[in-house]
Amino acid sequence: MDAQYRFALESVPDKQQERFMEAIDFYQAFIDQYPDSSYLRSAEQVYANAQSELEKIKKNNPSNS
């Protein structure tokens, strides 16, 4: 999940939205499988960061929504 988030950050702008959404999908799969994980706090931070980046993308290019 963290690797996917970092991959999205370094991606070309045209691919970022798709890749941040994949990071969010990984987060959702992670919490479904490991709801009591000791990594939950880190996962939540990655999720929040990915959401924030998606919001920035949507603000800068409303047609990508």
C-alpha positions in Angstrom: 0.0 0.0 0.0 2.8 2.4 0.9 4.7 1.4 -2.2 1.6 2.1 -4.4 1.1 5.5 -2.8 4.8 6.4 -3.4 4.5 5.1 -7.0 1.5 7.4 -7.5 3.4 10.4 -6.1 6.2 9.8 -8.6 3.9 9.1 -11.6 3.2 11.3 -14.5 0.2 13.5 -13.8 -2.0 11.6 -16.3 -1.6 8.4 -14.2 -1.7 9.8 -10.7 -5.4 9.7 -10.1 -5.7 6.0 -11.1 -2.7 5.1 -9.0 -3.8 6.9 -5.9 -7.2 5.1 -6.3 -5.3 1.8 -6.4 -3.5 2.8 -3.1 -6.9 3.4 -1.6 -8.1 0.0 -2.8 -5.0 -1.6 -1.2 -5.8 0.2 2.1 -9.4 -1.1 2.0 -8.2 -4.7 1.3 -5.7 -4.4 4.1 -8.1 -3.2 6.8 -10.6 -5.9 5.7 -8.0 -8.6 6.1 -6.1 -7.2 9.1 -8.4 -4.9 11.2 -6.3 -5.4 14.3 -2.9 -4.9 12.7 -0.2 -3.0 14.4 0.3 -1.2 11.1 -3.2 0.2 11.1 -2.1 3.7 12.1 0.4 3.8 9.3 -2.1 2.5 6.8 -4.6 5.2 7.9 -2.0 7.8 7.3 -1.2 6.5 3.8 -5.0 6.4 3.1 -5.4 10.0 4.3 -2.5 11.2 2.2 -3.8 9.4 -0.9 -7.3 11.0 -0.3 -5.6 14.4 0.0 -3.7 14.0 -3.2 -6.9 12.9 -5.1 -8.6 16.1 -3.8 -5.7 18.2 -5.2 -6.0 16.5 -8.5 -9.7 17.0 -8.7 -9.3 20.7 -7.8 -6.7 21.2 -10.5 -8.6 19.3 -13.1 -12.3 18.9 -12.5 -12.8 16.9 -15.7 -10.9 14.0 -14.1 -13.5 13.5 -11.4 
